[in-house]
């Protein structure tokens, strides 16, 4: 009775509250596959000792057709600010990723974004789809080819570079605008001294946003890579200097520079002994 009364009261006075709008998510993050073409050493999918995690239902599979149909009904019916195609998996690892991506794009007015490793060369058809997106975040932690391959296994920095250049060339050839390209670098102890060089790489290939974030989920027991908490005071102090240099590079080429979370504050804490000695 009370519940029915409240519903009728809201219906009769809709200006009081719109529950659907009130509780509607602003953005939607969509994991349409949990499969990935990489096995990064800091990712749960990359640890061979976590077979139980990978073997759990939904942890290493594409979204099934029935669920995908319901998902498409959702994005067709509801409007979000942005729909992000990402998750633990790599969306472009689906054989039908372009077809599915186009269905999402064509059935919503939401801005479509993608997180990708850019670890294989894209075809012209794939590049054309990428050009229709609002924003693409490319995951790359270092411009050092050897370290990148050690951490992210099958990644080759030349492939990432080629894809970005091909995307720009395709935009010029078809008279279309480039989507926003962001490089997201997850920071751990081994790449603290590579930040400035990575910013220079990002600037050289025309990236729009350069973002640094502390890698999550690493414990000090991890074999490789190690969390920043295991970095020496000298390395932490050098990382802060590298970040300041990276900020200057970004300003010089009008590339947005972003730090996420507690990366800087943690490096400041870790660097205190070194800074104290310098003083």
RAQUI-V887910 format. One line per field, one symbol per residue. ss: DSSP state (h for helix, s for strand, l for the rest). burial: 1 if it has 16 or more other C-alpha atoms within 10 Angstrom, else 0. A space follows every 10 residues. Layout:
ss = ???
burial = ???
This chain:
ss = lhhhhhhhhh hhllllllhh hhhllllsss llslllllll lllhhhlhhh hhhhhlllll lsllhhhhhh hhhhhhhlll lsssslllll hhhlllhhhh hhhhhhllll ssssssllll lllhhhhhhh hlllsssssl llllhhhhhh hhllllhhhh hhhhhhhhhh hhhhllllls ssssssslhh hhhhhhhhhh hhhhllllss ssssllllll lllllllhhh llhhhhhhhh hhhhhhhhhh hhlllsssss llhhhhhhhh hhhhhhhhl
burial = 0000000000 0000000000 0000000100 1111111111 1111110000 0001000011 1110000000 1000110011 0111111111 1111001101 1001100111 1111111111 1100001111 1111111111 1110000100 1110111011 1111011101 1000000110 1111111111 1111111111 1110011111 1111100100 0001111110 1110111111 0110111111 0000101010 0011001101 101100000
